[in-house]
Amino acid sequence: MKLLLTSAGIKNTSIHDALVDLLGKPIAESSALCIPTAGYGSPYGSPAGVWRFISGQSAQPMCELGWKSLGVLELTALPSIDRERWVSWVRDTDVLLVNGGDALYLYHWMRHSGLADLLPSLRGTVYVGFSAGSMVMAPRIGEDFVGWKPPTGDDRTLGVVDFSIFPHVDHEDLPENTMAEAARWASRIPGPAYAIDDETAIKVTDGTVEIVTEGHWKLFPGPVASESARRQRALG
């Protein structure tokens, strides 16, 4: 899959252009399925919030970009549907638009529905997430972001990428989301991690990571990388 992992959707021209580049054609010629599931798992979520996402009236632009076609893929419904039906829906779409909310709730339903097992085969599909929809692609989200408690009892997620994500840095409505707090969070993550604001996205193509931004971000290399750097400095 080709990934565009955002903090708050397609917020600026740079992120929009990155999306079009991943699609390889105009948005108006592309089909999309939106996945609202994560919005139900968050204590801050509501049916109204999910509706705003689907109808393109949220503050995170994704569904309202002018797609050729747009459908809803609700993961909690998939186990009750013949697998061949919904797999064909996913394979026939150009892009998956994945809502924010609770990353562990989303992870659970990606696994339980079977979508997680399908993702590696979607070579030409673009995956666009915001907030929890992006975080779920990481190996871990960190204890700070654990809300809904999964059956596994930990903070593990899909591990499609090898880095974790701290979204909404310095958001005016989230005073606790400072870069200093992101650094503290990252110190407890066993691997590299990115802190990104709402004007930043992480583009991943064939394993190559590119930061797309009109805002600010920071890479925390993780304890293993940091230890390696310290050893190199000592040897030098």
Beta strands, then each sheet from edge to edge (+ up, - down):
strand 1: 2-6
strand 2: 31-35
strand 3: 69-72
strand 4: 95-98
strand 5: 126-130
strand 6: 164-166
strand 7: 193-196
strand 8: 200-205
strand 9: 208-213
strand 10: 217-220
sheet 1: 3+ 2+ 4+ 5+ 1+ 8- 9+
sheet 2: 6+ 7+ 10-
end
